[in-house]
Each structure stands twice: as structure tokens, then as C-alpha cells.
Amino acid sequence: MDPFDVEILNLLRDSKPREFQQILSKVKLSHNTLRLHLSSLTDQNLISKGKRPAKGRGRPRITYSIPLSTGKSLHMIPTVYRCGVVELQ
């Protein structure tokens, strides 16, 4: 698992659904790179993709979160901080 995937999983560790823009502002990846990582994590069933109703007219907002079943096994994923420090849970 690459460090960017770990960083995304650490951000979603609390299982609260987050919208794409919220994740993008925290991980500082390009828009397309983040989409690739989120798609990969979804395909591996490490995160789930949901929909939040639009405020007013428009498309529903896509959210990402860690399912509870996956959350229990997240203790095996190290916490990686931007400064390079790795912390095992």
C-alpha cells in the first residue's frame, strides 16, 4: 500500500463520510491523482462510496468513508504523518 493510500485511510479513520473536496484539501494531491487513489481503495473494499443529497438542485454529492467492517482491521495500517514519522497503532 502506498503512502498516499495510507494518508487517505488515516483521514477517513473516524468513519465519518467526507466529500471529495474535503479529502482533496487535506491530502494535497492533484484532483486526478486523488480520484485514482479513491477508486483503487474502493475497488479493494477498504473504503465505501456513498451519496449525500444535493443542497437544492443538482447532483447528489459523493462521499467516502471506511465501512465499520474495514475499520476494525485498520489497526494494521500504520499512521504516516507528512513529516515522515510512522506510528503503528
Secondary structure, DSSP 8 states (H G I E B T S, - for coil): --HHHHHHHHHTTT---EEHHHHHHHH---HHHHHHHHHHHHHTTSSEEEEE--SSSS--EEEEE--HHHHTTGGGS-EE-TTS-EE--
